[in-house]
Amino acid sequence: MSRQFRAAVVGGGPAGLVAALALGKARIEVFLAAPPHRTHAHAPDNRTAALFAGSIELLKNVNAWEAIAPSSAPIRAIRIIDDTGALLRAPEVVFTAAEVGLDVFGWNVPNSALVAGLLDAASRSDSGVSLRATRGIAQVAIAEDSATLSTQEGDTLVASLVVGADGRNSICRSAAGIATTTWQYEQAAIATTFSHSRPHRSISTEFHRPSGPFTTVPLPGLASSLVWVERPDEAQRLAALDEASFRAALEERLQGLLGTIGDISPRAVFPLSGLTAAVYGQNRTALVGESGHVIPPIGAQGLNLGFRDAAALADCVATALGQQRDPGEASTLAAYNAHRRPDVTSRITTIDVLNRSLISDLVPVHLARGLGLVALKTFPPLRRFAIREGLQPSREVSSLLLPDGAHRLTQRREAAMTRHSAA
Ligand SMILES: Cc1cc2nc3c(=O)[nH]c(=O)nc-3n(C[C@H](O)[C@H](O)[C@H](O)COP(=O)(O)OP(=O)(O)OC[C@H]3O[C@@H](n4cnc5c(N)ncnc54)[C@H](O)[C@@H]3O)c2cc1C
């Protein structure tokens, strides 16, 4: 016999977990199909995610932040150093949270702690989430008024709304007939974490280099995470070095900024690529996280976008429920798509332009990037605008990205109900 749910979330990565919890806050019955992380041996994920203020509010609103915070470190400033060797070297630019009236830009959160904290929150009886550990969803069959999902263990369930949070090779996206545009960069990122002798002073430093950015992000104590973008062959070579040789290469790149380098965690290499779905909601399916968009790990945008997807979906679903509409019907998904498209498109474009401006051989391109940095350094209103837009779009902000988000979500649902009864 099939079980029935209003929403089924496929994928237990950070975007899927947070989407399930956000929908739980919208008081909808959610089924979450997640791989059994705790019981299976998984390759350790040494990545961290710099999450901006809205994402941290979301984690607080779904009762996950308290468990995650001790493993995370605040980011109070972002420093950009031009290391391109271009004819016109751009000035060093430092953005501080204080100049836009914030205490911190955000927090750098280890992925492993993030997923563990979200799983704990989803396991609580009051989360509204029915957590099902499964080897995976084998099939999604979409009909006019519902979708049927089959697990690899042979169970089936029926849901009004499918949330495809199953990553870049999403089967939910395929089942919904959503096309994608994909592209590749001749670059790969080495991700690791390391300890060092000099304090980072809560500053994230981004060296702009001809092969791509080289970024350190603070971790608790005398430690930082690293995202080092290189040409693919060079990234593989560096990642394969023994620890002493990699340490020497890292110290050379850092130019003494963080002092002597100590322990280095295992390195992983991620080829840089991009993907965007033609539509983020269609045929009973909403795409959340990398099933809908993949962007290079530059400027810490990827998961922040995924979290904004989850918060926007919770708003759209709360409105639908208030108006006694089906959460998976076409108008709910159209509202979700309209909400997410401008944010995702603008981030994909900005990161693409920034990255290509670094790796380009053209002098005018370097000149334009250098002048952009000069303008950011010398013109405070532009700096403040760039900082605010970099953290979160200034358009409508979803309820769960704001303090007291669960209450705001309830108000949204009640307002929709009032409008519906009045109509
Ligand atoms: C080096 C690096 C650094 C980064 N740094 C940042 C940063 O600082 N800030 C930031 O915002 N972003 C950052 N990102 C991006 C961020 O890591 C990704 O956006 C995020 O991990 C994507 O999460 P997700 O949940 O969408 O996808 P995934 O983590 O891929 O999760 C998808 C999940 O779905 C599951 N799944 C797949 N198929 C099925 C199925 N059929 N049934 C059930 N489950 C299924 C998978 O097992 C997986 O658990 C970085 C990325 C990289 C590579």
The ligand as a Tripos MOL2 file, in Angstrom:
@<TRIPOS>MOLECULE
LIG
   53    58     1     0     0
SMALL
NO_CHARGES

@<TRIPOS>ATOM
      1 C1         34.7090   23.4270   -3.3000 C.3       1 LIG1
      2 C2         33.3450   23.9560   -3.0710 C.ar      1 LIG1
      3 C3         33.1470   24.9800   -2.1540 C.ar      1 LIG1
      4 C4         31.8760   25.5190   -1.9560 C.ar      1 LIG1
      5 N1         31.7090   26.5700   -1.0780 N.ar      1 LIG1
      6 C5         30.4810   27.1090   -0.9290 C.ar      1 LIG1
      7 C6         30.3040   28.2330   -0.0430 C.ar      1 LIG1
      8 O1         31.2380   28.7060    0.5860 O.2       1 LIG1
      9 N2         29.0420   28.7520    0.0920 N.ar      1 LIG1
     10 C7         27.9840   28.2510   -0.6000 C.ar      1 LIG1
     11 O2         26.8670   28.7890   -0.4670 O.2       1 LIG1
     12 N3         28.1280   27.1890   -1.4450 N.ar      1 LIG1
     13 C8         29.3370   26.6150   -1.6090 C.ar      1 LIG1
     14 N4         29.4930   25.5340   -2.4470 N.ar      1 LIG1
     15 C9         28.3090   24.9540   -3.0940 C.3       1 LIG1
     16 C10        27.6310   23.9220   -2.1800 C.3       1 LIG1
     17 O3         28.5700   22.9870   -1.7120 O.3       1 LIG1
     18 C11        26.5280   23.2150   -2.9560 C.3       1 LIG1
     19 O4         25.6170   24.1840   -3.4070 O.3       1 LIG1
     20 C12        25.7640   22.2400   -2.0680 C.3       1 LIG1
     21 O5         26.5850   21.2550   -1.5370 O.3       1 LIG1
     22 C13        24.6670   21.5800   -2.8910 C.3       1 LIG1
     23 O6         23.8010   20.9310   -1.9970 O.3       1 LIG1
     24 P1         22.5690   20.0970   -2.5470 P.3       1 LIG1
     25 O7         21.8630   19.5960   -1.3490 O.co2     1 LIG1
     26 O8         21.8100   20.8960   -3.5580 O.co2     1 LIG1
     27 O9         23.2260   18.9070   -3.4010 O.3       1 LIG1
     28 P2         24.0310   17.6320   -2.9120 P.3       1 LIG1
     29 O10        24.9110   17.9620   -1.7550 O.co2     1 LIG1
     30 O11        24.6310   17.0510   -4.1410 O.co2     1 LIG1
     31 O12        22.9180   16.6560   -2.3490 O.3       1 LIG1
     32 C14        22.0910   15.8970   -3.1640 C.3       1 LIG1
     33 C15        21.6540   14.6890   -2.3450 C.3       1 LIG1
     34 O13        20.6880   13.9650   -3.0760 O.3       1 LIG1
     35 C16        20.9360   12.5960   -2.9230 C.3       1 LIG1
     36 N5         20.3230   11.8870   -4.0490 N.ar      1 LIG1
     37 C17        20.6960   11.9070   -5.3470 C.ar      1 LIG1
     38 N6         19.8670   11.1300   -6.0660 N.ar      1 LIG1
     39 C18        18.9670   10.6250   -5.2100 C.ar      1 LIG1
     40 C19        17.8660    9.7330   -5.3420 C.ar      1 LIG1
     41 N7         17.5370    9.2030   -6.5260 N.pl3     1 LIG1
     42 N8         17.1460    9.4090   -4.2230 N.ar      1 LIG1
     43 C20        17.4580    9.9320   -3.0090 C.ar      1 LIG1
     44 N9         18.5050   10.7730   -2.8270 N.ar      1 LIG1
     45 C21        19.2350   11.1060   -3.9010 C.ar      1 LIG1
     46 C22        22.4730   12.4930   -2.8780 C.3       1 LIG1
     47 O14        22.8940   11.3000   -2.2860 O.3       1 LIG1
     48 C23        22.7950   13.7180   -2.0360 C.3       1 LIG1
     49 O15        22.7660   13.4010   -0.6620 O.3       1 LIG1
     50 C24        30.7690   24.9960   -2.6800 C.ar      1 LIG1
     51 C25        30.9550   23.9600   -3.5970 C.ar      1 LIG1
     52 C26        32.2300   23.4430   -3.8050 C.ar      1 LIG1
     53 C27        32.4120   22.3550   -4.8130 C.3       1 LIG1
@<TRIPOS>BOND
     1     1     2 1
     2     2     3 ar
     3     2    52 ar
     4     3     4 ar
     5     4     5 ar
     6     4    50 ar
     7     5     6 ar
     8     6     7 ar
     9     6    13 1
    10     7     8 2
    11     7     9 ar
    12     9    10 ar
    13    10    11 2
    14    10    12 ar
    15    12    13 ar
    16    13    14 ar
    17    14    15 1
    18    14    50 ar
    19    15    16 1
    20    16    17 1
    21    16    18 1
    22    18    19 1
    23    18    20 1
    24    20    21 1
    25    20    22 1
    26    22    23 1
    27    23    24 1
    28    24    25 2
    29    24    26 1
    30    24    27 1
    31    27    28 1
    32    28    29 2
    33    28    30 1
    34    28    31 1
    35    31    32 1
    36    32    33 1
    37    33    34 1
    38    33    48 1
    39    34    35 1
    40    35    36 1
    41    35    46 1
    42    36    37 ar
    43    36    45 ar
    44    37    38 ar
    45    38    39 ar
    46    39    40 ar
    47    39    45 ar
    48    40    41 1
    49    40    42 ar
    50    42    43 ar
    51    43    44 ar
    52    44    45 ar
    53    46    47 1
    54    46    48 1
    55    48    49 1
    56    50    51 ar
    57    51    52 ar
    58    52    53 1
@<TRIPOS>SUBSTRUCTURE
     1 LIG1         1 GROUP 0 **** ****
